[in-house]
Amino acid sequence: MSETAPRILVIEDEAPIRRFLKIVLASAGYEMLEAERGRLGVERAATSAPDAVMLDLGLPDMDGKAVIAAIRDWSQVPILILSVRDGETEKIAALDAGADDYVTKPFATGELLARLRVLLRKRAAGKAEPSELEAGALRVSLSARTVAVDGTEVKLTRKEFDVLALLMRHAGRLVSHRQILTTVWGPAHVEDTHYLRIAVGHIRDKLGDDAADPRFIITEPGVGYRLKA
């Protein structure tokens, strides 16, 4: 967890609940990030380095359990479920998908904050995810959303940054087309590999990376990409 205010990503489609949680979290000394859709939540979890995630299961674009699974592909950030679904089966399914705790709506703010503190303490006891990533001459700041090569800043579009940030998080490991497309573009675009191919081409151009003799991004033909560690 960072030395500054812990960053809590709230993935919730109901604006009144987001506004309420923003007040509650701010009063407790937290910084709140927000996403009103599941796909946007997965994207922000990948690129904004939150210290914890609060997730509603009933999202309009994708089921909350799919959001959990997508985040767990690369991150062990604590996930606290906030849901009106109070059935035992739903709770077990969410926890089995990778959630850390479950609070049923409506909830008492004291209990919610207490459970959040427990999750953050567990995270602090483990290895916190860094806000900056480095691989050779390449430096990516997840919090500032900046990229530098050999100390010189490089301007990327939002999607290009998100692709590069995901590869940096998995430096040295293969990241499949499906995983990148699901995380950055959303589950509806898992077959749209041309989006990814174009984005990676632009990233390479801006980084001064040669696909034939890669300095940073290695293509695994037909499978995905690997960032040199």
Beta strands, then each sheet from edge to edge (+ up, - down):
strand 1: 7-11
strand 2: 31-35
strand 3: 52-56
strand 4: 79-83
strand 5: 101-104
strand 6: 132-135
strand 7: 138-141
strand 8: 146-149
strand 9: 152-154
strand 10: 174-176
strand 11: 217-220
strand 12: 224-227
sheet 1: 2+ 1+ 3+ 4+ 5+
sheet 2: 6+ 7- 8+ 9-
sheet 3: 10+ 12- 11+
end
